[in-house]
Structure formats: C-alpha cells, structure tokens
C-alpha cells in the first residue's frame, strides 16, 4: 500500500483581540456558533471555546485597562529588576 505524506498546513494563531471580537460576533448577534464559524472560516469548536472564555474575562490582554485580573502596582510594590 502506497502511503503518501501530506504536508500539514501551518497552525493558525489568533490574537486575544481577534478572539474577543469573534466571540462578540456570536454573543451580540445571537446567531448560532456554526453559522458564525463558517462565515469567519474558523472551526466552530474554537468559537465554542472563546465565547465562555470571553464571558469569564480570560481573553482580554493583560495590559488592557478592562482586564478583570489586572492590578495596578504602586512604585514600592513593583518588582525589582533582575540582576544581569
């Protein structure tokens, strides 16, 4: 049996901003995940994952002002720089 190797497509990566935007397309439109996923050419399992992650606040970038887990450190609480 002749087995030919297929070259794998490179794995796509998505920025947190993109993930938030796509999750909101599902949330705000009220459309099914399957429909939005096909429109965006992403696997629907990704959107099923991103929607609850956005609701929990996990998709927001750490430096974003609305990030729920971010805390502002005072000057004396800031970590010291590592010695070289």
Secondary structure as GFF3:
##gff-version 3
##sequence-region A 1 84
A	DSSP	alpha_helix	16	29	.	.	.	ID=ss1
A	DSSP	alpha_helix	33	40	.	.	.	ID=ss2
A	DSSP	alpha_helix	44	56	.	.	.	ID=ss3
###
